Amino acid sequence: MIGIYGDSFADINPRELHNREEEVWPWAYWLAEVCKDKVDCHAVSATSLWFSFTKFLNTYRNYDKVVFCYTNYMRWNTLADEYISISHVRHPHDVPYLLPDFQKTGSFLVDAFPILYRDDINRFIYQHVFNEVNRLCKKYKIKICYH
């Protein structure tokens, strides 16, 4: 059984890739077919590494194989749960694509980004997540693949 974690790259339902008429499907569908394994996808578009890591911590023991996809390191890892779908917002051009209910918050995130964003903290988080995912997978003999 395979568990998949990440953002839109690993999301099994991203709008831009799902086209039944043209038989265009996310790679996770093909992975399940090729591996002849059941696949559970915990990835959600526009989320942060912290979101993926917490999903991993809650479910990884259910799998003998894990695919862990790293998102852009400049995403907001500290947003409240109701805002996880806008973790990617940091530029003014991101805001018009948000749902109307999130546009005000998105504008706030754009303004706050140069004040609150810390590259060194995000590098620390990414390294810690990488180390911990590897440690846990090795401890429980789970095969892992990163992207």
Secondary structure as the mmCIF struct_conf table of DSSP 4:
data_model
#
loop_
_struct_conf.conf_type_id
_struct_conf.id
_struct_conf.beg_label_comp_id
_struct_conf.beg_label_asym_id
_struct_conf.beg_label_seq_id
_struct_conf.end_label_comp_id
_struct_conf.end_label_asym_id
_struct_conf.end_label_seq_id
STRN STRN1 ILE A 2 TYR A 5
BEND BEND1 ASP A 7 ASP A 7
TURN_TY1_P TURN_TY1_P1 SER A 8 ALA A 10
BEND BEND2 ILE A 12 ASN A 13
TURN_TY1_P TURN_TY1_P2 ARG A 15 LEU A 17
STRN STRN2 ASN A 19 ASN A 19
TURN_TY1_P TURN_TY1_P3 ARG A 20 GLU A 23
STRN STRN3 VAL A 24 VAL A 24
HELX_RH_AL_P HELX_RH_AL_P1 TRP A 27 CYS A 35
TURN_TY1_P TURN_TY1_P4 LYS A 36 LYS A 36
STRN STRN4 VAL A 39 CYS A 41
TURN_TY1_P TURN_TY1_P5 SER A 45 ALA A 46
HELX_RH_AL_P HELX_RH_AL_P2 LEU A 49 THR A 59
HELX_RH_3T_P HELX_RH_3T_P1 TYR A 60 ASN A 62
BEND BEND3 ASP A 64 ASP A 64
STRN STRN5 LYS A 65 PHE A 68
TURN_TY1_P TURN_TY1_P6 TYR A 73 MET A 74
BEND BEND4 ARG A 75 ARG A 75
BEND BEND5 ASN A 77 THR A 78
HELX_RH_3T_P HELX_RH_3T_P2 ASP A 81 ILE A 86
TURN_TY1_P TURN_TY1_P7 SER A 87 HIS A 88
BEND BEND6 HIS A 91 HIS A 91
HELX_RH_3T_P HELX_RH_3T_P3 PRO A 92 TYR A 97
BEND BEND7 LEU A 98 LEU A 98
HELX_RH_AL_P HELX_RH_AL_P3 PRO A 100 LEU A 116
HELX_RH_AL_P HELX_RH_AL_P4 ASP A 119 LYS A 139
TURN_TY1_P TURN_TY1_P8 TYR A 140 LYS A 141
STRN STRN6 LYS A 143 TYR A 146
#
